[in-house]
């Protein structure tokens, strides 16, 4: 069975498809923008271990090698012990600086940990 469609029906159908396509593109753009705003630690909780978190290798190595809280238990130490670490103590560790402090603050903020000053 073949149906004959005139140009007007084709034009209406094309407008519907075009409208749907533009709405889907807008939704995809919103989702992409939302993904950009997520922290890299969105999946990390206070009960996560340092090894399971998404910290940079540099921050990981500094905490494991210098921080006594992580030296005792190693990589299995939970991130919640960071509440016992002060910012001034962290900045004394060799290799720490502004960028790592920013990453550490982001980790603490995302997991709900308040670091000591």
C-alpha positions as CSV (number, residue, x, y, z in Angstrom):
1,X,0.0,0.0,0.0
2,X,1.4,3.3,-0.9
3,X,0.1,6.6,0.4
4,X,0.3,9.8,-1.4
5,X,1.5,12.7,0.7
6,X,1.3,16.2,-0.5
7,X,3.9,18.8,0.1
8,X,2.1,20.4,3.0
9,X,1.9,17.2,5.0
10,X,5.6,16.6,4.3
11,X,6.4,20.2,5.5
12,X,4.4,19.7,8.7
13,X,6.2,16.4,9.4
14,X,9.6,18.0,8.7
15,X,8.8,20.8,11.1
16,X,7.9,18.4,13.9
17,X,11.1,16.4,13.4
18,X,13.2,19.6,13.3
19,X,11.6,20.9,16.4
20,X,12.2,17.6,18.2
21,X,15.8,17.6,17.1
22,X,16.4,21.1,18.4
23,X,14.9,20.3,21.8
24,X,17.1,17.2,22.1
25,X,20.2,19.2,21.2
26,X,19.3,21.8,24.0
27,X,18.8,18.9,26.5
28,X,22.2,17.4,25.5
29,X,23.9,20.8,25.9
30,X,22.4,21.3,29.4
31,X,23.6,17.8,30.4
32,X,27.1,18.5,29.1
33,X,27.2,21.8,31.0
34,X,26.1,20.0,34.1
35,X,28.8,17.4,33.7
36,X,31.5,20.1,33.5
37,X,30.4,21.5,36.8
38,X,30.7,18.2,38.7
39,X,33.8,17.9,40.9
40,X,36.2,15.2,40.2
41,X,35.5,14.0,43.7
42,X,31.7,13.6,43.2
43,X,32.0,9.9,43.9
44,X,34.2,10.2,47.0
45,X,32.9,10.0,50.6
46,X,34.5,10.3,54.0
47,X,34.6,6.5,54.2
48,X,36.5,6.2,50.9
49,X,40.2,5.3,51.2
50,X,42.8,7.7,49.8
51,X,43.7,5.1,47.1
52,X,40.1,4.9,45.9
53,X,39.7,8.6,45.7
54,X,40.5,10.5,42.5
55,X,43.3,12.6,44.0
56,X,46.3,13.5,41.8
57,X,49.4,11.4,42.1
58,X,51.3,14.3,43.5
59,X,48.8,14.9,46.4
60,X,48.6,11.2,47.0
61,X,52.4,10.9,47.3
62,X,52.7,13.9,49.6
63,X,50.0,12.7,52.0
64,X,51.4,9.1,52.1
65,X,55.0,10.2,52.5
66,X,54.7,13.2,54.9
67,X,51.4,13.1,56.7
68,X,51.6,11.0,59.9
69,X,47.8,10.3,59.7
70,X,48.4,8.3,56.5
71,X,51.8,6.9,57.4
72,X,50.4,4.7,60.1
73,X,47.7,2.9,58.1
74,X,49.0,3.6,54.6
75,X,46.6,3.7,51.6
76,X,43.7,2.1,53.5
77,X,43.3,5.1,55.7
78,X,39.9,6.8,55.2
79,X,39.7,10.3,54.0
80,X,37.8,11.3,57.1
81,X,41.2,11.6,59.0
82,X,41.9,14.8,57.0
83,X,39.8,16.6,59.6
84,X,42.8,16.2,61.9
85,X,45.2,17.8,59.4
86,X,45.7,21.5,59.5
87,X,46.3,23.7,56.5
88,X,49.4,25.2,58.0
89,X,50.8,21.7,58.7
90,X,50.0,20.6,55.1
91,X,51.8,23.6,53.6
92,X,55.0,22.6,55.5
93,X,55.2,19.3,53.6
94,X,57.9,19.3,50.9
95,X,56.3,19.7,47.5
96,X,52.9,21.1,48.7
97,X,51.7,24.4,47.3
98,X,48.7,26.5,46.2
99,X,47.5,24.0,43.6
100,X,47.6,21.0,45.9
101,X,46.0,23.0,48.7
102,X,43.2,23.9,46.3
103,X,42.8,20.3,45.4
104,X,42.8,19.3,49.0
105,X,40.2,21.9,49.8
106,X,38.0,20.7,47.0
107,X,38.3,17.1,48.3
108,X,37.4,18.2,51.8
109,X,34.5,20.4,50.6
110,X,33.0,17.6,48.5
111,X,33.2,15.0,51.2
112,X,32.0,17.4,54.0
113,X,35.3,17.6,55.9
114,X,36.3,20.8,57.7
115,X,40.1,21.1,57.9
116,X,41.7,22.9,60.8
117,X,43.3,26.2,60.0
